[in-house]
Every structure is written in structure tokens, then in C-alpha cells.
Amino acid sequence: MKNLKKLSRNDLGNILGGQACTLSIQGSNGQWVTRTGTCEKKMELIHVGELTIPTFTSYCETGLGQVNVTSNGGRSRC
């Protein structure tokens, strides 16, 4: 256990694939927890008349699924 290495965001991205990211969540007690993940894309289909248009939303996947971003203008940096 002595030769364990804390992975950087870039190390994690190289192992898991994709761009590494972090997500900070403030709990009801006011304390912050930061989770590390990878940038993922979610596809949604929008129907406009007879057209179906795919749209993609990027988010930081930390095991929680897509979480609403309340800072940065509501946009993920992925």
C-alpha cells in the first residue's frame, strides 16, 4: 500500500478515457464534497414539426448521472 499514487485529473482521463472533470456539491450541512469523473455526452432528440434533431449535452459523470449545474451560468465545462 506504500506505493499508491493519487491520480491527477489527467491521469484519470487517460485511464478511463475522455476528458477528466470534477464536480463540487454543497450538502445540506453547508460542507462541500468534490467528486472526480470524466466528461460524457447525453443525446436527446428534439422534434420540430416532421424533423427530429439530435442535441448533445455534456456533463461530468461521477457516478451520480447528470446533475444540474447551478454555477457557471448553468453550463458544464465539459
C-alpha positions in Angstrom: 0.0 0.0 0.0 3.0 2.3 0.3 3.3 2.8 -3.5 -0.2 4.1 -4.1 -0.4 7.2 -6.1 -3.1 9.8 -6.0 -4.3 10.3 -9.6 -4.4 13.7 -11.2 -7.3 14.7 -13.4 -5.2 14.0 -16.5 -4.1 10.6 -15.2 -7.8 9.7 -14.5 -8.8 10.8 -18.0 -6.0 8.6 -19.6 -7.2 5.6 -17.7 -11.0 6.0 -18.1 -10.9 7.8 -21.4 -12.4 11.2 -22.1 -11.5 14.5 -20.5 -11.3 14.4 -16.7 -13.5 16.7 -14.7 -14.6 17.5 -11.2 -18.0 18.2 -9.7 -18.3 20.1 -6.4 -21.5 19.6 -4.5 -22.6 21.5 -1.4 -24.5 19.4 1.1 -27.4 20.5 3.2 -25.0 21.0 6.1 -23.0 23.6 4.1 -20.0 21.4 3.5 -18.5 20.8 0.0 -17.7 17.5 -1.5 -15.7 17.2 -4.7 -16.1 14.2 -6.9 -13.8 13.3 -9.9 -15.2 11.9 -13.1 -15.0 12.1 -16.9 -16.8 14.3 -19.4 -19.7 12.4 -21.1 -22.3 13.4 -23.6 -26.0 12.7 -23.4 -28.0 12.7 -26.6 -31.6 13.9 -26.7 -34.0 14.1 -29.7 -36.0 17.3 -30.3 -39.0 17.0 -32.6 -39.7 20.1 -34.7 -42.6 19.5 -37.0 -41.6 16.5 -39.0 -37.9 16.8 -38.2 -36.1 15.0 -35.5 -32.9 16.8 -34.4 -30.3 15.2 -32.1 -28.9 17.5 -29.5 -26.0 16.8 -27.1 -25.5 17.9 -23.6 -22.1 17.5 -21.9 -21.8 16.7 -18.2 -19.3 15.5 -15.7 -20.1 11.8 -15.0 -19.1 11.0 -11.4 -21.4 8.1 -10.8 -24.4 10.3 -10.0 -25.7 10.7 -13.5 -26.4 14.1 -15.0 -26.6 16.7 -12.2 -28.0 20.2 -12.7 -25.3 22.8 -12.6 -26.2 25.9 -10.5 -23.0 27.9 -11.2 -21.2 28.9 -14.4 -24.4 30.0 -16.0 -25.9 26.5 -15.7 -23.4 25.1 -18.1 -20.9 22.3 -17.6 -17.3 23.0 -18.6 -17.1 19.6 -20.3 
